[in-house]
Amino acid sequence: MSATEVVVLYAAASTSNALNEIITQFNHTTPNIKVKVSFASSSTLAKQIEAGAPAGIYISANPSWMDYLQKRHLIVNGSRKNLLKNQIVLVVHKGKQMVVKMNSHFDFARQLTGKLCLGDTAHVPAGIYAKQALVSLDWWSQVKSRVVGSSDARASLALIERGECVAGIVYTTDANASNKIKLIAKFPNNTHNPIVYPVALIAPANHAANIFLQYLSSSPATKIFNQYGFSTKQ
C-alpha cells in the first residue's frame, strides 16, 4: 500500500459531526491512508456519484438513494450494509415554547404560529421522513403551506437556530449537536419508515476504501456514533 492512499467519502449531512471525529481518529491511527469527505443531502451525493464523482464510499440517510445507485450498478457487490439508525424529533429555538401531543387529535396547526422547517420533502431523507410522520398524524394538510424545505438536514437545523422558523423537524443527532434549540417531542417510530443509514463501496473501490469501510463498524467508530445519538444495533 502506498504511503498516500486516499479514500473519498460521500456522506449524508446529518452524519457530519460524528464522521469528522471518526475520520480524525482514523487518520491519526492509520497515517498511510487519508480520508477526504464531502457532506450533503443523500440525493445530491447520489446524483453526483451517478455523474462520475470520484467517491470511494457512500453513506446515505435512507435506503432509497442507495437503491438508486445499486440499480445503476455503481456500488461494489456485497459491500452494502446498514450502518446506523436515527430518529426524527420536533424542535424549536431555545427561546421559544411549545407543548405538543403526538396524536391525530392534537391541533398542531394552532400551536404552529409561523414556519415549519424540514428537509425538502421530495428528495431529502429527513424531509421525507418528516412528511411521512406529519401525514400519519393527520397534520400535513394543516401545515403544508407553512413548510420551508431545505437542501439537507443541517440546513434545516441552521434555519431553526437563527429563528427563521418557529419549529422544525430534524434528526435526534442534529438536536443533540446544537445548544441553540430545544427538543419538544420525538415522533413515534410507527409514524414513518425506519430511519436506516446504509453504507457501501462505490466501484471501483481501492483497498484503502475497504479498510475504512471496515473501520466504520469498529468499536472506536461505534463508540463515537453512539455518543452523537446514532444507534448502531441492527
DOZA-570329 format. One line per field, with one value per residue: residue in three letters; x, y, z of N, C-alpha, C, O in turn. Coordinates in nm, 2 decimals. Layout:
REM residues N
r ALA_...;
neast X_...;
nnorth Y_...;
nup Z_...;
caeast X_...;
canorth Y_...;
caup Z_...;
ceast X_...;
cnorth Y_...;
cup Z_...;
oeast X_...;
onorth Y_...;
oup Z_...;
//
This chain:
REM residues 234
r MET_SER_ALA_THR_GLU_VAL_VAL_VAL_LEU_TYR_ALA_ALA_ALA_SER_THR_SER_ASN_ALA_LEU_ASN_GLU_ILE_ILE_THR_GLN_PHE_ASN_HIS_THR_THR_PRO_ASN_ILE_LYS_VAL_LYS_VAL_SER_PHE_ALA_SER_SER_SER_THR_LEU_ALA_LYS_GLN_ILE_GLU_ALA_GLY_ALA_PRO_ALA_GLY_ILE_TYR_ILE_SER_ALA_ASN_PRO_SER_TRP_MET_ASP_TYR_LEU_GLN_LYS_ARG_HIS_LEU_ILE_VAL_ASN_GLY_SER_ARG_LYS_ASN_LEU_LEU_LYS_ASN_GLN_ILE_VAL_LEU_VAL_VAL_HIS_LYS_GLY_LYS_GLN_MET_VAL_VAL_LYS_MET_ASN_SER_HIS_PHE_ASP_PHE_ALA_ARG_GLN_LEU_THR_GLY_LYS_LEU_CYS_LEU_GLY_ASP_THR_ALA_HIS_VAL_PRO_ALA_GLY_ILE_TYR_ALA_LYS_GLN_ALA_LEU_VAL_SER_LEU_ASP_TRP_TRP_SER_GLN_VAL_LYS_SER_ARG_VAL_VAL_GLY_SER_SER_ASP_ALA_ARG_ALA_SER_LEU_ALA_LEU_ILE_GLU_ARG_GLY_GLU_CYS_VAL_ALA_GLY_ILE_VAL_TYR_THR_THR_ASP_ALA_ASN_ALA_SER_ASN_LYS_ILE_LYS_LEU_ILE_ALA_LYS_PHE_PRO_ASN_ASN_THR_HIS_ASN_PRO_ILE_VAL_TYR_PRO_VAL_ALA_LEU_ILE_ALA_PRO_ALA_ASN_HIS_ALA_ALA_ASN_ILE_PHE_LEU_GLN_TYR_LEU_SER_SER_SER_PRO_ALA_THR_LYS_ILE_PHE_ASN_GLN_TYR_GLY_PHE_SER_THR_LYS_GLN;
neast 0.09_0.05_0.20_0.04_-0.24_-0.57_-0.90_-1.21_-1.49_-1.84_-2.10_-2.41_-2.54_-2.63_-2.46_-2.23_-2.09_-2.02_-1.88_-1.67_-1.52_-1.46_-1.31_-1.08_-0.97_-0.92_-0.74_-0.53_-0.45_-0.40_-0.19_-0.10_-0.32_-0.54_-0.84_-1.08_-1.37_-1.70_-1.99_-2.34_-2.69_-2.84_-2.95_-2.84_-2.57_-2.58_-2.66_-2.44_-2.25_-2.35_-2.31_-2.04_-1.86_-1.57_-1.62_-1.54_-1.66_-2.00_-2.24_-2.57_-2.87_-3.10_-3.24_-3.33_-3.19_-2.95_-3.04_-3.09_-2.84_-2.74_-2.91_-2.81_-2.57_-2.35_-2.24_-2.02_-2.06_-2.19_-2.08_-2.25_-2.42_-2.62_-2.55_-2.62_-2.88_-3.15_-3.35_-3.64_-3.73_-3.93_-3.84_-3.77_-3.66_-3.43_-3.53_-3.81_-4.14_-4.34_-4.60_-4.67_-4.87_-4.83_-5.04_-5.33_-5.54_-5.46_-5.43_-5.21_-5.16_-5.26_-5.08_-4.86_-4.73_-4.59_-4.35_-4.25_-3.97_-3.81_-3.64_-3.63_-3.92_-3.94_-3.70_-3.50_-3.39_-3.44_-3.65_-3.84_-3.90_-4.01_-4.24_-4.38_-4.44_-4.59_-4.81_-4.90_-4.99_-5.21_-5.15_-5.04_-5.19_-5.28_-5.06_-4.89_-4.87_-4.71_-4.46_-4.11_-3.88_-3.56_-3.21_-3.07_-3.05_-2.89_-2.91_-3.18_-3.16_-3.00_-3.16_-3.36_-3.21_-3.14_-3.38_-3.56_-3.76_-4.05_-4.06_-3.92_-3.84_-3.61_-3.32_-3.26_-2.99_-2.90_-3.04_-2.91_-2.66_-2.68_-2.68_-2.86_-3.12_-3.43_-3.56_-3.88_-4.06_-4.05_-4.10_-4.32_-4.20_-4.37_-4.48_-4.35_-4.12_-3.86_-3.56_-3.28_-2.94_-2.76_-2.44_-2.19_-1.93_-1.82_-1.79_-1.50_-1.37_-1.08_-0.82_-0.78_-1.02_-1.18_-1.06_-1.12_-1.40_-1.45_-1.35_-1.55_-1.73_-1.60_-1.51_-1.41_-1.51_-1.79_-1.84_-1.81_-2.02_-2.24_-2.21_-2.30_-2.56_-2.65_-2.79_-2.63_-2.71_-2.83;
nnorth -0.12_0.22_0.52_0.72_0.68_0.76_0.80_0.87_0.99_1.01_1.14_1.16_1.47_1.48_1.31_1.45_1.56_1.34_1.18_1.34_1.34_1.07_1.03_1.20_1.05_0.81_0.89_0.96_0.72_0.56_0.65_0.62_0.62_0.86_1.01_1.18_1.39_1.46_1.63_1.63_1.65_1.32_1.26_1.45_1.38_1.12_1.17_1.31_1.10_0.93_1.09_1.06_1.15_1.12_0.93_0.70_0.57_0.56_0.70_0.69_0.86_0.73_0.41_0.43_0.60_0.47_0.23_0.34_0.39_0.13_0.00_0.10_-0.02_0.09_0.05_-0.16_-0.50_-0.69_-0.52_-0.35_-0.25_-0.21_0.07_0.26_0.38_0.62_0.89_1.10_1.43_1.69_2.02_2.34_2.69_2.78_2.98_2.97_2.85_2.55_2.32_1.99_1.71_1.39_1.29_1.23_1.37_1.61_1.96_2.06_2.26_2.49_2.54_2.59_2.88_3.00_2.95_2.61_2.43_2.19_1.92_1.92_1.78_1.62_1.50_1.50_1.29_1.34_1.52_1.37_1.16_1.33_1.43_1.20_1.14_1.36_1.33_1.08_1.15_1.31_1.58_1.70_1.82_2.05_2.21_2.22_2.44_2.61_2.51_2.51_2.40_2.26_2.22_2.01_1.81_1.95_2.21_2.27_2.27_2.49_2.70_2.69_2.74_3.01_3.12_3.16_2.99_2.89_2.63_2.30_2.00_1.76_1.53_1.33_1.33_1.57_1.75_1.69_1.79_2.07_2.36_2.56_2.50_2.35_2.04_1.92_1.71_1.35_1.19_0.91_0.59_0.44_0.62_0.68_0.56_0.32_0.47_0.44_0.41_0.32_0.19_0.17_0.05_0.24_0.16_0.18_0.05_0.13_-0.04_0.09_0.22_0.00_-0.08_0.15_0.13_-0.10_0.00_0.18_0.02_-0.06_-0.09_0.16_0.35_0.30_0.37_0.65_0.72_0.64_0.82_1.05_1.01_0.82_0.50_0.19_-0.06_-0.33;
nup 0.00_-0.09_0.05_0.05_0.00_-0.08_0.05_-0.06_0.08_0.06_0.23_0.41_0.53_0.79_0.93_0.99_1.22_1.38_1.19_1.12_1.35_1.37_1.14_1.19_1.40_1.27_1.07_1.23_1.35_1.14_0.94_0.68_0.52_0.39_0.46_0.28_0.29_0.18_0.25_0.22_0.11_0.09_-0.16_-0.33_-0.33_-0.43_-0.69_-0.78_-0.77_-0.96_-1.18_-1.20_-1.00_-0.79_-0.57_-0.31_-0.10_0.01_0.22_0.29_0.41_0.39_0.27_0.00_-0.17_-0.18_-0.30_-0.55_-0.66_-0.65_-0.84_-1.06_-1.09_-0.95_-0.71_-0.51_-0.54_-0.27_-0.07_0.06_0.35_0.65_0.84_1.05_1.27_1.32_1.46_1.42_1.54_1.69_1.71_1.86_1.85_2.12_2.28_2.25_2.32_2.32_2.34_2.27_2.17_2.05_1.86_1.64_1.72_1.82_1.78_1.59_1.41_1.52_1.73_1.59_1.51_1.31_1.05_0.95_0.96_0.76_0.59_0.23_0.11_-0.12_-0.19_0.01_0.27_0.55_0.53_0.39_0.57_0.77_0.65_0.61_0.88_0.96_0.78_0.87_1.13_1.06_1.03_0.82_0.60_0.73_0.78_0.56_0.39_0.53_0.54_0.52_0.30_0.30_0.18_0.30_0.60_0.79_0.70_0.76_1.04_1.09_1.00_1.20_1.43_1.38_1.42_1.21_1.15_1.33_1.43_1.38_1.21_1.28_1.28_1.57_1.63_1.52_1.68_1.92_1.87_1.88_2.07_2.06_2.02_2.13_2.23_2.16_2.12_2.04_1.74_1.71_1.62_1.46_1.29_1.06_0.80_0.89_1.00_0.85_0.78_0.52_0.40_0.15_-0.07_-0.35_-0.68_-0.90_-0.61_-0.41_-0.22_0.02_0.07_0.13_0.37_0.54_0.53_0.68_0.92_1.00_1.13_1.35_1.70_1.81_1.63_1.64_1.91_1.89_1.71_1.87_2.08_1.96_1.93_1.74_1.67_1.66_1.65_1.48;
caeast 0.00_0.13_0.20_-0.05_-0.37_-0.68_-1.04_-1.31_-1.62_-1.96_-2.19_-2.53_-2.51_-2.66_-2.35_-2.10_-2.02_-1.97_-1.78_-1.54_-1.44_-1.41_-1.20_-0.97_-0.92_-0.87_-0.62_-0.42_-0.41_-0.37_-0.13_-0.08_-0.45_-0.61_-0.99_-1.14_-1.51_-1.80_-2.12_-2.46_-2.81_-2.81_-2.99_-2.73_-2.45_-2.61_-2.66_-2.30_-2.18_-2.40_-2.24_-1.90_-1.78_-1.48_-1.64_-1.50_-1.76_-2.12_-2.33_-2.70_-2.96_-3.21_-3.21_-3.38_-3.08_-2.85_-3.10_-3.08_-2.70_-2.73_-2.98_-2.73_-2.45_-2.24_-2.17_-1.95_-2.15_-2.16_-2.02_-2.36_-2.47_-2.68_-2.45_-2.67_-3.02_-3.17_-3.49_-3.68_-3.78_-3.98_-3.76_-3.80_-3.54_-3.42_-3.61_-3.95_-4.22_-4.44_-4.64_-4.73_-4.91_-4.81_-5.16_-5.40_-5.65_-5.39_-5.43_-5.07_-5.16_-5.29_-4.96_-4.75_-4.76_-4.51_-4.30_-4.20_-3.85_-3.77_-3.57_-3.71_-3.99_-3.93_-3.58_-3.41_-3.44_-3.50_-3.78_-3.93_-3.94_-4.09_-4.37_-4.45_-4.49_-4.70_-4.93_-4.95_-5.06_-5.31_-5.12_-4.97_-5.28_-5.30_-4.94_-4.80_-4.85_-4.61_-4.34_-3.99_-3.80_-3.42_-3.13_-3.03_-3.09_-2.82_-2.96_-3.30_-3.12_-2.94_-3.28_-3.43_-3.12_-3.15_-3.52_-3.63_-3.88_-4.10_-4.03_-3.86_-3.83_-3.47_-3.28_-3.22_-2.85_-2.89_-3.08_-2.80_-2.54_-2.70_-2.72_-2.95_-3.26_-3.49_-3.64_-4.02_-4.11_-4.00_-4.21_-4.32_-4.14_-4.47_-4.54_-4.26_-4.04_-3.74_-3.45_-3.16_-2.83_-2.68_-2.31_-2.14_-1.82_-1.85_-1.70_-1.41_-1.31_-0.95_-0.80_-0.79_-1.16_-1.23_-1.01_-1.20_-1.54_-1.44_-1.33_-1.67_-1.81_-1.52_-1.55_-1.38_-1.61_-1.92_-1.85_-1.84_-2.15_-2.33_-2.20_-2.37_-2.70_-2.69_-2.79_-2.55_-2.76_-2.91;
canorth 0.00_0.34_0.60_0.84_0.63_0.85_0.75_0.98_0.95_1.09_1.11_1.24_1.58_1.45_1.24_1.52_1.57_1.21_1.13_1.43_1.29_0.94_1.05_1.25_0.94_0.71_0.95_0.96_0.58_0.50_0.77_0.59_0.64_0.98_1.01_1.31_1.37_1.56_1.61_1.70_1.56_1.19_1.27_1.53_1.29_1.00_1.22_1.34_0.98_0.89_1.17_1.03_1.20_1.01_0.88_0.56_0.51_0.64_0.67_0.75_0.87_0.63_0.31_0.46_0.66_0.36_0.15_0.42_0.36_-0.01_-0.04_0.15_-0.09_0.18_0.01_-0.29_-0.61_-0.75_-0.43_-0.28_-0.29_-0.10_0.11_0.34_0.42_0.75_0.92_1.24_1.50_1.82_2.11_2.49_2.77_2.76_3.08_2.95_2.75_2.48_2.19_1.91_1.58_1.32_1.21_1.29_1.46_1.73_2.07_2.11_2.39_2.60_2.57_2.64_3.02_3.05_2.85_2.48_2.39_2.05_1.89_1.91_1.65_1.55_1.42_1.49_1.19_1.40_1.58_1.26_1.10_1.43_1.44_1.07_1.15_1.46_1.27_0.98_1.22_1.40_1.72_1.76_1.91_2.17_2.29_2.21_2.58_2.68_2.43_2.56_2.29_2.29_2.13_1.89_1.81_2.05_2.34_2.29_2.30_2.62_2.79_2.69_2.81_3.15_3.17_3.18_2.91_2.87_2.49_2.22_1.85_1.72_1.41_1.33_1.36_1.71_1.81_1.67_1.87_2.21_2.42_2.67_2.46_2.27_1.93_1.93_1.57_1.26_1.13_0.77_0.51_0.39_0.73_0.69_0.44_0.31_0.57_0.35_0.46_0.22_0.23_0.08_0.09_0.28_0.10_0.08_0.10_0.08_-0.12_0.18_0.24_-0.12_-0.07_0.25_0.08_-0.19_0.08_0.24_-0.07_-0.10_-0.04_0.31_0.43_0.27_0.45_0.79_0.72_0.63_0.94_1.16_0.97_0.72_0.36_0.10_-0.20_-0.36;
caup 0.00_-0.09_0.18_0.03_-0.05_-0.04_0.04_-0.08_0.14_0.04_0.34_0.44_0.61_0.93_0.99_0.98_1.35_1.42_1.10_1.13_1.47_1.34_1.04_1.26_1.48_1.18_1.01_1.33_1.38_1.01_0.87_0.54_0.44_0.42_0.43_0.25_0.30_0.13_0.31_0.15_0.12_0.02_-0.30_-0.41_-0.34_-0.52_-0.83_-0.81_-0.79_-1.09_-1.28_-1.22_-0.90_-0.75_-0.43_-0.28_-0.01_0.02_0.33_0.27_0.52_0.37_0.17_-0.13_-0.26_-0.20_-0.40_-0.67_-0.71_-0.67_-0.96_-1.17_-1.08_-0.92_-0.58_-0.52_-0.49_-0.14_0.02_0.12_0.48_0.73_0.94_1.16_1.28_1.38_1.49_1.40_1.66_1.67_1.79_1.85_1.90_2.26_2.34_2.22_2.39_2.25_2.40_2.16_2.19_1.93_1.81_1.54_1.77_1.86_1.68_1.58_1.33_1.61_1.81_1.50_1.48_1.20_0.96_1.00_0.87_0.74_0.46_0.11_0.12_-0.24_-0.21_0.13_0.36_0.67_0.49_0.35_0.70_0.84_0.58_0.65_1.02_0.96_0.72_0.97_1.24_1.01_1.05_0.70_0.52_0.80_0.79_0.44_0.33_0.62_0.54_0.45_0.27_0.29_0.10_0.37_0.74_0.86_0.66_0.84_1.18_1.09_1.00_1.33_1.52_1.35_1.45_1.08_1.16_1.47_1.47_1.28_1.23_1.25_1.34_1.71_1.63_1.49_1.80_2.02_1.83_1.89_2.20_2.03_2.00_2.24_2.18_2.21_2.13_1.95_1.66_1.72_1.51_1.37_1.20_0.94_0.77_0.97_0.96_0.84_0.70_0.46_0.35_0.05_-0.15_-0.48_-0.78_-0.85_-0.48_-0.38_-0.09_0.13_0.09_0.20_0.51_0.61_0.54_0.80_1.04_1.03_1.21_1.46_1.83_1.83_1.55_1.70_2.03_1.86_1.66_1.98_2.16_1.89_1.93_1.64_1.71_1.57_1.67_1.36;
ceast 0.09_0.11_0.10_-0.19_-0.48_-0.81_-1.13_-1.44_-1.73_-2.06_-2.30_-2.49_-2.53_-2.55_-2.22_-2.03_-1.95_-1.86_-1.65_-1.46_-1.38_-1.30_-1.07_-0.90_-0.85_-0.74_-0.50_-0.37_-0.36_-0.31_-0.11_-0.21_-0.51_-0.75_-1.03_-1.29_-1.59_-1.93_-2.23_-2.58_-2.78_-2.85_-2.89_-2.61_-2.47_-2.61_-2.52_-2.22_-2.22_-2.34_-2.09_-1.81_-1.70_-1.50_-1.59_-1.60_-1.88_-2.20_-2.46_-2.78_-3.09_-3.17_-3.24_-3.27_-2.97_-2.91_-3.08_-2.94_-2.68_-2.79_-2.90_-2.59_-2.33_-2.18_-2.11_-2.04_-2.10_-2.10_-2.13_-2.40_-2.53_-2.59_-2.51_-2.82_-3.04_-3.32_-3.52_-3.75_-3.83_-3.90_-3.81_-3.67_-3.55_-3.51_-3.76_-4.01_-4.32_-4.47_-4.72_-4.76_-4.90_-4.93_-5.24_-5.51_-5.59_-5.40_-5.29_-5.07_-5.18_-5.16_-4.85_-4.79_-4.68_-4.47_-4.25_-4.09_-3.83_-3.70_-3.67_-3.78_-3.99_-3.81_-3.48_-3.46_-3.51_-3.64_-3.88_-3.99_-4.04_-4.23_-4.45_-4.51_-4.60_-4.83_-4.99_-5.03_-5.18_-5.28_-5.07_-5.06_-5.30_-5.18_-4.85_-4.77_-4.74_-4.48_-4.23_-3.90_-3.65_-3.34_-3.08_-3.07_-3.02_-2.87_-3.09_-3.26_-3.07_-3.06_-3.35_-3.34_-3.12_-3.29_-3.60_-3.76_-3.92_-4.05_-3.97_-3.86_-3.69_-3.44_-3.25_-3.07_-2.82_-2.93_-2.97_-2.68_-2.56_-2.74_-2.81_-3.09_-3.30_-3.58_-3.77_-4.08_-4.05_-4.12_-4.20_-4.27_-4.24_-4.53_-4.46_-4.18_-3.91_-3.63_-3.32_-3.06_-2.75_-2.54_-2.27_-2.01_-1.87_-1.74_-1.63_-1.35_-1.17_-0.94_-0.82_-0.94_-1.22_-1.19_-1.10_-1.35_-1.55_-1.43_-1.46_-1.76_-1.72_-1.57_-1.52_-1.48_-1.75_-1.94_-1.88_-1.98_-2.26_-2.33_-2.28_-2.52_-2.75_-2.70_-2.71_-2.60_-2.86_-3.01;
cnorth 0.12_0.42_0.71_0.79_0.72_0.78_0.87_0.93_1.06_1.05_1.21_1.35_1.56_1.37_1.32_1.53_1.45_1.16_1.22_1.38_1.15_0.95_1.10_1.13_0.84_0.76_0.95_0.82_0.51_0.61_0.74_0.59_0.77_0.98_1.16_1.29_1.49_1.53_1.69_1.61_1.43_1.19_1.34_1.45_1.18_1.05_1.25_1.21_0.92_0.96_1.15_1.09_1.09_0.96_0.73_0.49_0.61_0.60_0.76_0.76_0.79_0.53_0.34_0.51_0.56_0.26_0.21_0.39_0.22_-0.06_0.01_0.09_-0.01_0.15_-0.13_-0.40_-0.67_-0.65_-0.35_-0.34_-0.18_-0.06_0.18_0.35_0.55_0.77_1.06_1.30_1.63_1.91_2.26_2.56_2.77_2.87_3.07_2.85_2.68_2.35_2.11_1.77_1.50_1.23_1.29_1.38_1.60_1.83_2.13_2.24_2.51_2.64_2.63_2.78_3.08_2.94_2.72_2.44_2.24_2.03_1.89_1.77_1.57_1.45_1.41_1.39_1.24_1.46_1.47_1.19_1.20_1.43_1.31_1.08_1.25_1.40_1.16_1.04_1.31_1.54_1.79_1.86_2.05_2.27_2.29_2.35_2.66_2.61_2.50_2.44_2.33_2.18_2.00_1.91_1.92_2.19_2.37_2.33_2.44_2.73_2.80_2.77_2.96_3.21_3.20_3.10_2.89_2.73_2.42_2.08_1.81_1.59_1.43_1.38_1.50_1.79_1.80_1.76_2.02_2.25_2.54_2.63_2.37_2.16_1.93_1.79_1.48_1.20_0.97_0.70_0.47_0.50_0.75_0.57_0.44_0.40_0.49_0.41_0.35_0.28_0.13_0.14_0.13_0.22_0.20_0.12_0.05_0.01_-0.04_0.21_0.12_-0.12_0.03_0.20_-0.01_-0.11_0.14_0.15_-0.11_-0.04_0.11_0.39_0.42_0.36_0.60_0.81_0.73_0.76_1.06_1.12_0.87_0.58_0.28_-0.04_-0.23_-0.47;
cup 0.00_0.03_0.17_-0.03_0.01_-0.05_0.04_-0.03_0.11_0.15_0.37_0.55_0.76_1.01_1.02_1.11_1.38_1.32_1.10_1.24_1.44_1.24_1.10_1.34_1.39_1.11_1.11_1.35_1.25_0.92_0.72_0.45_0.49_0.37_0.40_0.24_0.24_0.19_0.24_0.17_0.04_-0.12_-0.39_-0.43_-0.43_-0.66_-0.87_-0.84_-0.93_-1.20_-1.29_-1.11_-0.83_-0.61_-0.42_-0.19_0.00_0.14_0.31_0.40_0.50_0.27_0.03_-0.22_-0.28_-0.31_-0.54_-0.74_-0.74_-0.80_-1.08_-1.17_-1.04_-0.78_-0.60_-0.46_-0.36_-0.03_0.10_0.25_0.55_0.84_1.06_1.15_1.35_1.41_1.45_1.52_1.62_1.77_1.77_1.89_2.05_2.34_2.33_2.31_2.30_2.32_2.29_2.21_2.06_1.89_1.72_1.59_1.81_1.75_1.67_1.51_1.42_1.69_1.72_1.45_1.37_1.11_1.03_0.90_0.87_0.61_0.35_0.11_-0.01_-0.25_-0.09_0.23_0.48_0.64_0.45_0.48_0.77_0.78_0.61_0.79_1.02_0.89_0.81_1.08_1.20_1.03_0.91_0.62_0.59_0.79_0.66_0.38_0.41_0.62_0.46_0.43_0.25_0.22_0.17_0.52_0.82_0.83_0.74_0.98_1.18_1.08_1.13_1.43_1.50_1.38_1.33_1.07_1.31_1.52_1.36_1.31_1.18_1.31_1.49_1.72_1.60_1.62_1.91_1.99_1.85_2.03_2.18_2.01_2.12_2.18_2.25_2.23_2.02_1.87_1.68_1.60_1.41_1.28_1.08_0.92_0.86_0.91_0.96_0.74_0.64_0.41_0.25_-0.01_-0.29_-0.58_-0.87_-0.72_-0.46_-0.24_0.03_0.17_0.17_0.35_0.59_0.63_0.66_0.93_1.09_1.13_1.33_1.59_1.85_1.75_1.60_1.83_2.00_1.80_1.77_2.06_2.09_1.87_1.82_1.71_1.61_1.58_1.55_1.39;
oeast 0.19_0.02_0.07_-0.25_-0.48_-0.84_-1.12_-1.50_-1.71_-2.10_-2.28_-2.41_-2.45_-2.55_-2.13_-1.90_-1.83_-1.75_-1.54_-1.33_-1.26_-1.20_-0.97_-0.77_-0.75_-0.64_-0.38_-0.24_-0.29_-0.38_-0.09_-0.20_-0.52_-0.78_-1.01_-1.34_-1.55_-1.98_-2.20_-2.57_-2.70_-2.78_-2.85_-2.55_-2.38_-2.55_-2.49_-2.14_-2.14_-2.31_-2.03_-1.68_-1.74_-1.40_-1.60_-1.61_-1.86_-2.23_-2.45_-2.77_-3.17_-3.08_-3.18_-3.26_-2.90_-2.83_-3.06_-2.94_-2.62_-2.74_-2.92_-2.50_-2.22_-2.08_-2.15_-2.09_-1.98_-2.08_-2.10_-2.42_-2.50_-2.55_-2.47_-2.89_-2.95_-3.40_-3.42_-3.83_-3.79_-3.89_-3.87_-3.58_-3.66_-3.55_-3.84_-3.94_-4.38_-4.38_-4.81_-4.68_-4.97_-4.92_-5.23_-5.57_-5.66_-5.37_-5.26_-4.98_-5.12_-5.14_-4.76_-4.87_-4.69_-4.55_-4.20_-4.11_-3.83_-3.70_-3.79_-3.72_-4.04_-3.82_-3.39_-3.58_-3.61_-3.73_-4.00_-4.11_-4.14_-4.33_-4.57_-4.63_-4.70_-4.94_-5.11_-5.13_-5.24_-5.37_-5.08_-5.02_-5.32_-5.19_-4.75_-4.67_-4.70_-4.39_-4.26_-3.84_-3.63_-3.39_-3.05_-3.12_-3.08_-2.86_-3.12_-3.32_-3.11_-3.05_-3.39_-3.39_-3.11_-3.30_-3.70_-3.84_-3.83_-4.02_-3.97_-3.87_-3.65_-3.53_-3.21_-3.04_-2.73_-2.86_-2.95_-2.61_-2.46_-2.82_-2.84_-3.18_-3.22_-3.66_-3.79_-4.14_-4.00_-4.22_-4.10_-4.29_-4.21_-4.62_-4.49_-4.17_-3.87_-3.60_-3.26_-3.10_-2.66_-2.53_-2.30_-1.99_-1.96_-1.62_-1.69_-1.28_-1.14_-1.03_-0.87_-0.97_-1.31_-1.26_-1.13_-1.41_-1.64_-1.49_-1.47_-1.85_-1.77_-1.65_-1.61_-1.53_-1.82_-2.05_-1.96_-2.05_-2.35_-2.44_-2.33_-2.60_-2.86_-2.62_-2.73_-2.53_-2.96_-3.09;
onorth 0.13_0.40_0.78_0.87_0.75_0.71_0.96_0.84_1.18_0.94_1.33_1.32_1.61_1.36_1.26_1.51_1.44_1.12_1.16_1.37_1.13_0.87_1.05_1.12_0.79_0.69_0.94_0.80_0.41_0.65_0.84_0.57_0.80_0.95_1.24_1.19_1.60_1.42_1.81_1.51_1.43_1.13_1.30_1.45_1.15_0.98_1.24_1.21_0.87_0.90_1.21_1.08_0.97_0.96_0.65_0.36_0.73_0.48_0.88_0.67_0.79_0.55_0.29_0.47_0.56_0.21_0.14_0.36_0.18_-0.14_-0.05_0.13_-0.03_0.21_-0.21_-0.38_-0.69_-0.69_-0.29_-0.46_-0.06_-0.15_0.15_0.32_0.59_0.68_1.14_1.23_1.69_1.88_2.29_2.50_2.76_2.84_3.15_2.77_2.74_2.28_2.16_1.71_1.55_1.11_1.42_1.46_1.69_1.80_2.24_2.33_2.62_2.76_2.70_2.80_3.20_2.85_2.73_2.42_2.17_2.12_1.85_1.67_1.45_1.35_1.32_1.41_1.20_1.45_1.49_1.17_1.16_1.43_1.32_1.04_1.22_1.43_1.16_0.98_1.38_1.62_1.91_1.97_2.15_2.39_2.37_2.37_2.76_2.65_2.54_2.39_2.44_2.07_1.90_2.01_1.99_2.28_2.49_2.43_2.51_2.83_2.91_2.84_3.04_3.33_3.27_3.13_2.89_2.72_2.47_2.04_1.83_1.53_1.54_1.45_1.56_1.88_1.90_1.79_2.09_2.19_2.62_2.72_2.33_2.19_1.94_1.76_1.53_1.18_0.91_0.74_0.45_0.47_0.83_0.48_0.54_0.40_0.48_0.46_0.29_0.40_0.01_0.26_0.07_0.24_0.30_0.23_-0.07_0.01_-0.08_0.22_0.14_-0.16_0.00_0.23_0.00_-0.15_0.17_0.20_-0.20_0.05_0.18_0.49_0.52_0.41_0.66_0.90_0.81_0.80_1.14_1.20_0.84_0.56_0.30_-0.13_-0.15_-0.51;
oup 0.07_0.11_0.26_-0.10_0.13_-0.15_0.12_-0.09_0.13_0.15_0.35_0.64_0.84_1.13_1.07_1.11_1.42_1.37_1.08_1.23_1.47_1.25_1.07_1.33_1.41_1.10_1.06_1.37_1.26_0.82_0.65_0.33_0.61_0.26_0.49_0.19_0.25_0.18_0.19_0.24_-0.05_-0.20_-0.49_-0.54_-0.51_-0.75_-0.99_-0.94_-1.00_-1.31_-1.37_-1.12_-0.83_-0.53_-0.52_-0.20_-0.01_0.16_0.30_0.48_0.59_0.19_-0.07_-0.34_-0.38_-0.39_-0.64_-0.86_-0.84_-0.88_-1.19_-1.24_-1.10_-0.74_-0.68_-0.35_-0.34_0.08_0.20_0.27_0.52_0.92_1.18_1.05_1.43_1.38_1.43_1.58_1.52_1.89_1.67_1.95_2.11_2.45_2.38_2.38_2.22_2.37_2.24_2.29_1.96_1.90_1.71_1.51_1.84_1.64_1.73_1.54_1.39_1.72_1.77_1.36_1.34_1.08_1.14_0.78_0.98_0.52_0.37_0.11_-0.01_-0.31_-0.09_0.27_0.52_0.73_0.48_0.48_0.83_0.85_0.64_0.81_1.09_0.94_0.83_1.13_1.28_1.04_0.90_0.59_0.53_0.80_0.66_0.32_0.37_0.70_0.35_0.52_0.19_0.19_0.10_0.56_0.90_0.91_0.77_1.04_1.28_1.15_1.17_1.51_1.60_1.37_1.34_0.99_1.39_1.64_1.24_1.43_1.07_1.38_1.53_1.81_1.66_1.66_1.99_2.09_1.83_2.09_2.28_1.99_2.20_2.09_2.37_2.33_1.92_1.93_1.67_1.49_1.29_1.20_0.99_1.01_0.91_0.79_1.07_0.64_0.72_0.38_0.26_-0.01_-0.35_-0.56_-0.91_-0.72_-0.50_-0.17_0.13_0.29_0.26_0.44_0.71_0.73_0.74_1.03_1.21_1.19_1.41_1.59_1.90_1.80_1.61_1.85_2.07_1.83_1.77_2.11_2.16_1.81_1.82_1.80_1.49_1.53_1.53_1.31;
//
